[in-house]
Amino acid sequence: WLIICSPIFAEIVPAKARTTVYALDKCFESVFASFAPPVVGILAERVFGYKPVSSESSVDMDRGNAAALAKAMYVELAVPMAICSLTYGLLYCTYPRDRDTVNLMATEEDDGTESSAVRAHQDEESSPAGSLTQRLIPTTTTD
């Protein structure tokens, strides 16, 4: 998953927002992944016929349970991957336009005079260290 989305995000997300997008992507991935074990259990028991092991378990019952778990895991992997493939397949349709838009935005920022955000960042880097609060919390002045 990371192999697919990182190069795409690197080209279609403005540089200023890239770390935020990577963090949100990882967060959503982790949240959705946390639902996988319960879903596999529910699918195995209710859809594919997994029966809890009892004192009367037999080899046939164990094979049936193993098959039920295998089918549930396959469904749990195949369905999200199909959705992911469909989503990224559609993303590739808009990818060239999105990439060109981000490149245009970047060149507009580079042309002419520097933007106020770039000047402020350069001023901050060239100034003495100052306090941490002054660097982290921008202050606004009213005239």
C-alpha positions as CSV (number, residue, x, y, z in Angstrom):
1,W,0.0,0.0,0.0
2,L,2.7,2.4,1.0
3,I,4.6,1.7,-2.3
4,I,1.5,2.8,-4.2
5,C,0.5,5.9,-2.3
6,S,3.8,7.5,-1.5
7,P,4.9,8.4,-5.0
8,I,1.4,9.6,-5.8
9,F,1.2,11.8,-2.7
10,A,4.7,13.1,-3.4
11,E,3.6,14.5,-6.7
12,I,0.0,15.6,-6.2
13,V,0.2,17.0,-2.7
14,P,1.8,20.5,-2.1
15,A,5.1,20.2,-0.3
16,K,3.7,22.2,2.7
17,A,0.9,19.6,3.3
18,R,2.8,16.4,2.5
19,T,3.7,15.3,6.0
20,T,0.1,15.9,7.1
21,V,-1.3,13.8,4.3
22,Y,1.2,11.0,5.0
23,A,0.2,11.1,8.7
24,L,-3.5,11.0,7.9
25,D,-3.0,8.2,5.4
26,K,-1.2,6.1,8.0
27,C,-3.8,7.0,10.6
28,F,-6.7,5.8,8.4
29,E,-4.8,2.7,7.4
30,S,-4.2,1.8,11.1
31,V,-7.8,2.5,12.1
32,F,-9.2,0.3,9.3
33,A,-6.7,-2.4,10.0
34,S,-7.9,-2.7,13.6
35,F,-11.3,-3.9,12.4
36,A,-9.8,-6.9,10.5
37,P,-9.6,-9.5,13.2
38,P,-13.2,-9.1,14.5
39,V,-14.5,-9.1,10.9
40,V,-12.6,-12.3,10.1
41,G,-14.0,-13.9,13.2
42,I,-17.6,-12.9,12.4
43,L,-17.3,-14.0,8.8
44,A,-15.8,-17.3,9.8
45,E,-18.5,-18.1,12.3
46,R,-21.6,-16.7,10.6
47,V,-20.9,-17.0,6.9
48,F,-18.4,-19.9,6.5
49,G,-19.5,-22.2,9.3
50,Y,-16.7,-22.1,11.9
51,K,-17.7,-24.1,15.0
52,P,-15.9,-23.5,18.3
53,V,-13.7,-26.3,19.4
54,S,-15.3,-28.6,21.9
55,S,-14.3,-31.8,23.7
56,E,-15.9,-33.7,20.8
57,S,-13.7,-32.2,18.1
58,S,-12.6,-34.4,15.2
59,V,-10.2,-34.1,12.3
60,D,-13.1,-33.3,10.0
61,M,-14.3,-30.5,12.3
62,D,-10.7,-29.1,12.4
63,R,-10.5,-29.2,8.6
64,G,-13.8,-27.4,8.3
65,N,-12.8,-24.8,10.8
66,A,-9.5,-24.2,9.0
67,A,-11.3,-23.9,5.7
68,A,-13.8,-21.4,7.2
69,L,-10.9,-19.3,8.6
70,A,-9.1,-19.4,5.3
71,K,-12.2,-18.3,3.4
72,A,-12.9,-15.5,5.9
73,M,-9.3,-14.3,5.7
74,Y,-9.4,-14.4,1.9
75,V,-12.6,-12.3,1.8
76,E,-11.1,-9.9,4.4
77,L,-8.0,-9.4,2.2
78,A,-9.7,-9.5,-1.3
79,V,-12.5,-7.1,-0.7
80,P,-10.4,-4.2,0.7
81,M,-7.7,-4.8,-2.0
82,A,-10.4,-4.7,-4.7
83,I,-11.7,-1.4,-3.3
84,C,-8.1,0.0,-3.1
85,S,-7.4,-1.1,-6.7
86,L,-10.6,0.5,-7.9
87,T,-9.9,3.7,-6.0
88,Y,-6.3,4.0,-7.3
89,G,-7.4,3.0,-10.8
90,L,-9.8,6.0,-10.8
91,L,-7.1,8.2,-9.2
92,Y,-4.9,7.5,-12.2
93,C,-7.5,9.1,-14.4
94,T,-7.2,12.4,-12.5
95,Y,-3.5,12.0,-11.6
96,P,-2.0,14.0,-14.6
97,R,-4.3,16.9,-14.0
98,D,-3.7,17.0,-10.3
99,R,0.1,16.7,-10.8
100,D,0.0,19.6,-13.3
101,T,-2.1,21.7,-10.9
102,V,0.4,21.2,-8.0
103,N,3.3,21.9,-10.3
104,L,1.6,25.1,-11.5
105,M,1.0,26.2,-7.9
106,A,4.7,25.5,-7.1
107,T,5.9,27.5,-10.1
108,E,3.6,30.4,-9.2
109,E,5.1,30.6,-5.8
110,D,8.6,30.5,-7.2
111,D,8.0,33.2,-9.8
112,G,8.4,36.9,-9.0
113,T,8.8,38.0,-5.4
114,E,8.9,35.6,-2.5
115,S,5.7,35.0,-0.7
116,S,5.3,36.4,2.8
117,A,5.4,32.8,4.3
118,V,8.7,32.1,2.6
119,R,10.2,35.4,3.8
120,A,9.0,34.8,7.3
121,H,10.5,31.4,7.3
122,Q,13.9,32.7,6.0
123,D,13.8,35.5,8.6
124,E,13.1,33.0,11.3
125,E,16.1,30.9,10.2
126,S,18.5,33.8,10.0
127,S,17.4,35.4,13.4
128,P,19.0,34.4,16.7
129,A,17.4,31.4,18.3
130,G,15.0,33.3,20.5
131,S,12.6,31.5,22.7
132,L,10.8,28.4,21.7
133,T,7.4,29.9,22.3
134,Q,8.2,32.8,19.9
135,R,9.2,30.3,17.2
136,L,6.2,28.0,17.7
137,I,3.4,30.5,18.3
138,P,3.3,33.3,15.7
139,T,2.3,36.6,17.2
140,T,0.1,39.1,15.2
141,T,0.6,42.8,15.6
142,T,-2.1,45.3,15.0
143,D,-1.3,48.8,13.9
